[in-house]
Amino acid sequence: MHHEDEKWFYNQATGQVEQGKASSFENRMGPYDTREEAEHALDKVKERNEAADAADEEWED
């Protein structure tokens, strides 16, 4: 089994978590080491966006 086939991905189109590269790269977020990490992919995106927005605000001040 290829290493990436063991990883988990979040499919943005379906909202489902998948193991391996089961869907198109256009809809796939990851890889994640665990199913749980993939299930929380959107939470991680939100956290990163908030941090980036805060950094932008600091830079603009």
C-alpha positions in Angstrom: 0.0 0.0 0.0 1.3 3.4 -0.9 1.9 5.8 2.0 -0.8 8.3 0.8 -3.4 5.5 0.7 -3.0 5.2 4.4 -3.8 8.9 5.0 -7.1 10.5 5.5 -8.7 13.3 3.5 -11.7 15.6 3.8 -13.8 15.8 0.6 -15.2 19.4 0.4 -17.8 18.5 -2.2 -19.4 15.7 -0.2 -18.4 16.7 3.4 -17.2 13.1 3.9 -13.9 11.8 5.2 -12.1 9.3 2.9 -9.1 7.1 3.3 -6.7 7.4 0.5 -7.0 9.5 -2.7 -10.6 8.4 -3.4 -11.7 11.7 -4.9 -10.4 14.4 -7.2 -7.6 16.7 -5.9 -9.9 19.6 -6.6 -12.2 18.6 -3.7 -9.7 16.9 -1.4 -8.2 18.5 1.7 -5.3 16.7 3.5 -3.6 14.4 4.0 -4.3 13.9 7.7 -2.8 11.2 9.8 -6.1 10.2 11.5 -9.7 10.1 10.6 -10.4 12.5 13.5 -8.0 15.1 12.1 -9.7 14.9 8.7 -13.2 15.2 10.4 -12.0 18.6 11.8 -10.4 19.9 8.6 -12.8 22.8 8.4 -12.1 23.8 12.0 -8.4 23.9 11.2 -9.1 26.1 8.2 -11.2 28.5 10.3 -8.4 28.7 12.9 -5.8 29.4 10.3 -8.0 32.0 8.6 -8.6 33.8 11.9 -4.9 33.8 12.7 -4.1 35.2 9.2 -6.7 37.9 9.5 -5.4 38.9 12.9 -1.8 39.1 11.5 -3.1 41.2 8.6 -4.8 43.6 11.1 -1.6 43.9 13.1 0.5 44.6 10.0 -2.0 47.2 8.8 -1.9 49.1 12.1 
